[in-house]
Amino acid sequence: MRLVNVGDICCFEYGKSLSERIRKPGDFVVFGSNGPVGNHSEGFTDGKTIIIGRKGSIGAIHVSPYSCWPIDTTYFIDNTCTDCDLEWLAFQLRHLRLEELNKASGVPGLNREDAYKQSIWLPETKAKQRQISSFMKAQLEEVDTARQAAQTQVRDVVLLRSRLLQQTFAALRDAPRKVLGEWARTTSGSTPPRGDKRYWSPAEIPWVKTGEVAFAPITQTEEAISRQALADCSLTLLPPQTVLIAMYGQGKTRGQSAMLQIEATTNQACFAILPNDTWDVDFLHHWLMASYEDLRGLSDGRGGNQANLNGALLNALEIPAPDIVGQRRTVAVLKTQLAEAAAIHQAATTQLAEIERLPQRLLAQAFNPSTTQGDVT
């Protein structure tokens, strides 16, 4: 075992440009900095190849078992660029964390001269390199199996949460229902003119945007308005325990709900249901969470560039309305079940995070001379 620099044992060759429009159907994989980006009728590397992200996803390491086409955002190492075992070298490069060598102020970039200066411990024989790489492959296969199991558990717990919500309110199918707008006061907000500084300074009253309505209690907001804006701009100061629904927004936002824990106002895209005597606020919020997909469906196919909810649609909702005592009893049981699911979810995500850290730890054990001297036998 001897200490060498990366540049002593291999060279990083530049990939070649190959735009998508000139690629021809074929079996050779085209690699970009972040992995495969297509196929082509020919490759130009010599057999098994290490691909290294040069621009963008810098330092990302991929291995092609066959000749391939690394494009010009990458470096590559094939059998003509090193005498080392390529699998061992790929593991060693991952251990070096080349992504931390970025010096570009714009698009991230890896200078190969910086990579060449990195020191590594080189086993004396290629057979020893192969032994280390075989050990690492076996270990990482076990990690990948554990990762998939943990990911499945996380997904299952998310589904369990949805199932608990659905089952709870399905059990109330025979309960009386009441139309929201007839039994609760509802409203929405507005956006004070951005060009009028009097409406935004001093920032005195929290102001909620739809992106902040995300199935979680709202205890603070990204922006606030002045008291003058409250007086001039058709805004209502909403009390704590007001339930909000996002009427439109990008991605998953539309149909999401949240509960205010503070006095606040909202923009025009938030629908507010004020505290009332018909629905317990926790019961109402959990019903809305259970009805998320149904709420999104209300606005589907309504034309226009974006499907949105509106006050008329939401005020027309028919919501289960058993007596308040029954609502609170229902929600107490549901909260207990959701808390148990949340504890399982936390344990599963913690386990998954630990598994995600394992590959780098295994690389450190295999390649850090201060602990193992590369001895994996």
C-alpha positions as a printed Julia matrix, in Angstrom:
377×3 Matrix{Float64}:
   0.0    0.0     0.0
   1.46   3.35   -1.03
   0.2    6.92   -1.09
  -0.26   8.37   -4.59
  -2.12  11.21   -6.26
  -5.09  10.48   -8.53
  -3.17  11.99  -11.44
  -0.41   9.4   -10.91
  -2.68   6.44  -11.67
  -5.25   7.67  -14.22
  -6.23  10.49  -16.55
  -9.61  12.11  -17.0
 -10.46  12.36  -20.7
 -13.04  14.84  -21.99
 -16.34  13.51  -23.28
 -17.54  14.38  -26.79
 -20.54  16.49  -27.79
 -23.48  14.53  -29.2
 -26.7   16.53  -29.53
 -29.97  14.66  -29.3
 -30.95  15.54  -32.86
 -28.0   13.71  -34.42
 -28.17  10.55  -32.31
 -29.06   7.37  -34.14
 -30.95   4.46  -32.55
 -28.57   1.93  -31.08
 -27.4   -0.01  -28.03
 -24.65   2.31  -26.81
 -25.63   4.37  -23.78
 -25.07   8.12  -23.91
 -23.97   9.53  -20.54
 -24.29  13.04  -19.18
 -23.03  14.3   -15.84
 -26.04  12.89  -14.01
 -26.13   9.49  -15.72
 -27.67   8.0   -18.89
 -29.39  10.53  -21.17
 -30.14   8.35  -24.19
 -28.71   5.88  -26.67
 -26.69   5.98  -29.88
 -25.6    3.65  -32.63
 -21.97   3.78  -31.53
 -19.74   4.39  -28.55
 -16.19   5.6   -28.48
 -14.75   4.4   -25.15
 -12.75   1.21  -24.72
 -15.01  -1.23  -22.89
 -15.94  -0.65  -19.26
 -15.93   3.08  -18.53
 -16.09   5.39  -15.52
 -18.05   8.57  -16.23
 -17.39  11.63  -14.04
 -19.62  14.7   -13.92
 -17.64  17.72  -15.18
 -20.39  20.35  -15.49
 -23.65  20.53  -13.57
 -23.7   17.41  -11.39
 -19.97  17.63  -10.83
 -18.14  14.69   -9.34
 -21.06  12.31   -9.89
 -19.61   8.86  -10.65
 -21.26   6.37  -12.98
 -19.9    3.12  -14.41
 -20.83   1.67  -17.78
 -19.97  -2.02  -18.13
 -19.59  -1.55  -21.88
 -18.31   0.97  -24.39
 -20.47   4.1   -24.3
 -20.64   7.76  -25.33
 -19.85  10.24  -22.53
 -20.91  13.72  -23.71
 -18.96  16.93  -23.29
 -20.26  17.74  -19.8
 -18.28  14.75  -18.5
 -14.85  13.26  -18.1
 -14.33   9.55  -18.6
 -11.8    6.88  -17.67
 -11.6    3.65  -19.64
  -9.0    0.91  -19.99
  -6.73   3.21  -22.0
  -6.61   5.77  -19.19
  -5.43   3.63  -16.25
  -3.83   0.36  -15.25
  -6.08   0.1   -12.18
  -9.17  -2.03  -11.78
 -11.96   0.27  -12.93
 -14.49  -0.9   -10.35
 -12.01  -0.22   -7.54
 -11.13   3.16   -9.02
 -14.81   4.15   -9.28
 -15.32   3.36   -5.59
 -12.19   5.31   -4.72
 -13.38   8.36   -6.68
 -16.75   8.24   -4.91
 -14.9    8.21   -1.6
 -13.02  11.37   -2.57
 -16.3   13.36   -2.9
 -15.16  15.23   -5.98
 -18.35  17.34   -5.88
 -16.71  19.33   -3.09
 -14.01  20.58   -5.49
 -16.35  22.97   -7.31
 -14.83  26.43   -7.84
 -17.2   27.79  -10.5
 -19.22  30.89   -9.67
 -21.93  30.01  -12.2
 -22.61  26.49  -13.47
 -20.82  24.04  -11.14
 -17.64  22.75  -12.72
 -14.9   20.25  -11.87
 -11.29  21.03  -12.86
  -9.5   17.75  -13.48
  -6.22  19.23  -12.26
  -7.81  19.66   -8.83
  -8.96  16.05   -8.93
  -5.48  14.88   -9.93
  -4.02  16.39   -6.74
  -6.19  14.26   -4.43
  -4.22  11.66   -2.48
  -5.28   8.02   -2.21
  -3.81   4.77   -0.91
  -3.03   2.38   -3.76
  -3.05  -1.38   -3.12
   0.07  -3.07   -4.41
  -1.7   -5.43   -6.8
  -4.67  -5.34   -9.12
  -5.91  -8.52   -7.45
  -6.14  -6.65   -4.16
  -8.04  -3.84   -5.89
 -10.51  -6.4    -7.27
 -10.91  -7.91   -3.81
 -11.79  -4.53   -2.34
 -14.23  -3.71   -5.14
 -15.94  -7.13   -4.79
 -16.33  -6.52   -1.06
 -17.78  -3.05   -1.67
 -20.23  -4.3    -4.31
 -21.54  -6.98   -1.94
 -21.88  -4.48    0.9
 -23.65  -1.89   -1.23
 -26.06  -4.49   -2.6
 -27.09  -5.19    1.0
 -27.45  -1.44    1.6
 -29.62  -1.1    -1.5
 -31.87  -3.95   -0.32
 -32.22  -2.26    3.06
 -32.89   1.11    1.39
 -35.69  -0.33   -0.74
 -37.28  -1.94    2.32
 -37.12   1.33    4.26
 -38.53   3.31    1.34
 -41.41   0.84    1.09
 -42.12   1.25    4.8
 -42.17   5.05    4.48
 -44.58   4.84    1.53
 -46.78   2.37    3.42
 -47.04   4.69    6.42
 -48.06   7.59    4.16
 -50.77   5.36    2.69
 -51.81   4.32    6.2
 -52.34   7.97    7.15
 -54.56   8.49    4.11
 -56.43   5.26    4.83
 -57.11   6.28    8.45
 -58.59   9.6     7.3
 -60.73   7.92    4.67
 -62.02   5.2     7.0
 -62.86   7.66    9.76
 -65.13   9.8     7.62
 -66.52   6.87    5.6
 -67.94   5.65    8.92
 -69.99   8.88    9.06
 -71.77   8.26    5.77
 -75.15   8.19    7.59
 -74.48  11.32    9.67
 -76.46  14.46    8.81
 -74.74  16.8     6.36
 -74.86  20.55    6.13
 -73.89  22.96    3.37
 -70.76  24.84    4.38
 -71.77  28.31    3.2
 -75.12  28.12    4.99
 -73.69  27.21    8.4
 -70.31  28.94    8.59
 -68.94  32.34    7.73
 -66.42  32.14    4.9
 -64.28  34.7     3.12
 -61.07  35.18    1.13
 -58.43  37.88    1.01
 -56.58  40.08   -1.43
 -53.1   41.22   -2.4
 -52.42  44.87   -1.57
 -50.77  46.76   -4.46
 -47.07  45.94   -4.34
 -46.13  49.38   -5.55
 -47.66  51.13   -2.56
 -45.12  50.93    0.27
 -47.71  52.1     2.8
 -49.4   48.7     2.51
 -46.25  46.67    3.24
 -44.37  48.83    5.72
 -44.51  48.62    8.61
 -45.04  44.85    8.38
 -47.6   44.46   11.16
 -50.12  41.76   10.25
 -49.22  38.26    8.99
 -50.38  37.65    5.41
 -50.81  34.06    4.15
 -50.12  32.85    0.59
 -51.33  29.53   -0.82
 -47.86  28.01   -0.7
 -48.04  28.24    3.08
 -51.31  26.26    3.2
 -49.77  22.8     3.44
 -51.6   20.53    5.91
 -49.7   22.01    8.86
 -50.56  24.61   11.53
 -49.67  28.14   10.45
 -47.77  29.9    13.22
 -45.91  32.47   11.11
 -45.91  33.8     7.56
 -43.3   34.8     5.01
 -44.81  38.25    4.52
 -46.85  40.78    6.49
 -48.94  43.84    5.64
 -49.57  47.15    7.36
 -52.71  48.09    9.29
 -53.48  50.59    6.55
 -53.63  47.73    4.03
 -56.08  45.93    6.3
 -58.32  48.99    6.26
 -58.03  49.8     2.55
 -57.7   46.51    0.67
 -60.79  44.36    1.37
 -58.97  42.21    3.9
 -60.4   40.45    6.94
 -58.37  39.9    10.08
 -58.89  36.19   10.66
 -58.8   34.78   14.2
 -56.83  31.73   15.33
 -58.62  28.45   14.57
 -59.65  29.69   11.12
 -59.34  26.89    8.56
 -57.81  27.8     5.2
 -58.09  26.07    1.82
 -55.78  26.81   -1.11
 -58.07  27.5    -4.08
 -55.25  27.41   -6.62
 -51.53  27.08   -6.83
 -48.79  25.06   -8.51
 -48.31  21.31   -8.13
 -50.06  19.83   -5.1
 -51.09  23.14   -3.54
 -54.66  23.38   -4.82
 -57.01  21.73   -2.32
 -54.56  21.65    0.57
 -55.79  22.99    3.91
 -54.29  24.35    7.1
 -55.33  25.86   10.42
 -54.33  29.31   11.6
 -52.71  29.47   15.01
 -52.32  33.26   14.8
 -54.33  36.27   13.7
 -53.66  36.77   10.0
 -54.97  37.84    6.62
 -54.65  36.0     3.3
 -54.29  36.59   -0.39
 -57.22  36.11   -2.77
 -56.33  32.49   -3.48
 -57.01  31.36    0.1
 -60.54  30.43    1.17
 -61.13  30.96    4.89
 -63.68  29.19    7.12
 -64.04  31.06   10.38
 -64.66  29.28   13.7
 -68.34  28.42   14.09
 -70.82  26.43   16.2
 -71.56  23.83   13.51
 -68.2   22.17   13.14
 -65.41  21.53   15.6
 -62.36  23.11   13.99
 -60.24  19.92   14.23
 -63.08  17.83   12.83
 -63.5   20.23    9.89
 -59.79  20.37    9.14
 -59.38  16.59    9.21
 -62.42  16.16    6.97
 -60.84  18.56    4.47
 -57.58  16.6     4.6
 -59.51  13.38    3.92
 -61.3   15.14    1.05
 -58.15  16.53   -0.63
 -58.47  14.53   -3.86
 -62.22  15.2    -4.02
 -61.59  18.95   -3.66
 -59.1   18.89   -6.51
 -61.62  16.97   -8.59
 -64.22  19.69   -8.12
 -62.27  22.05  -10.34
 -60.99  19.56  -12.91
 -62.28  20.0   -16.43
 -63.64  23.51  -15.83
 -61.7   24.98  -18.74
 -59.08  27.69  -18.77
 -55.33  27.33  -18.45
 -55.45  26.18  -14.82
 -58.15  24.32  -12.9
 -59.0   26.38   -9.82
 -61.36  26.12   -6.91
 -63.55  29.08   -6.02
 -65.74  30.32   -3.22
 -68.97  29.11   -4.84
 -67.71  25.54   -5.17
 -66.4   25.45   -1.6
 -69.42  27.09   -0.03
 -71.57  24.39   -1.66
 -69.66  21.55    0.06
 -71.91  19.19    2.04
 -69.95  18.26    5.16
 -70.85  15.65    7.81
 -72.27  17.45   10.83
 -72.91  15.14   13.78
 -73.27  16.89   17.11
 -70.17  18.66   18.43
 -69.58  16.04   21.13
 -69.61  13.3    18.48
 -67.27  15.3    16.26
 -64.78  15.74   19.08
 -64.99  12.06   19.99
 -64.32  11.1    16.36
 -61.37  13.45   16.07
 -59.85  12.31   19.38
 -59.72   8.7    18.16
 -58.38   9.8    14.76
 -55.66  11.95   16.3
 -54.46   9.04   18.42
 -54.26   6.83   15.33
 -52.49   9.52   13.31
 -50.01  10.1    16.14
 -49.13   6.4    16.13
 -48.71   6.51   12.34
 -46.55   9.64   12.66
 -44.3    7.87   15.19
 -43.88   4.95   12.79
 -43.18   7.38    9.94
 -40.54   9.2    11.98
 -38.82   5.94   12.89
 -38.9    4.79    9.25
 -37.53   8.07    7.89
 -34.8    8.1    10.54
 -33.84   4.57    9.56
 -33.84   5.53    5.88
 -31.59   8.52    6.6
 -29.14   6.22    8.4
 -29.16   3.82    5.46
 -28.49   6.68    3.04
 -25.33   7.52    5.02
 -24.04   3.95    4.96
 -22.4    3.97    1.49
 -20.04   6.81    2.41
 -19.22   5.13    5.72
 -18.44   1.88    3.93
 -16.25   3.74    1.46
 -14.41   5.37    4.36
 -13.83   2.0     6.01
 -12.51   0.53    2.77
 -10.3    3.44    1.71
  -9.3    5.32    4.86
  -5.82   4.11    5.87
  -6.2    5.47    9.4
  -8.79   2.8    10.15
  -8.34  -0.18    7.87
  -5.39   0.43    5.56
  -7.76  -0.8     2.88
  -7.85  -4.28    4.46
 -11.34  -5.73    3.95
 -10.49  -9.36    4.49
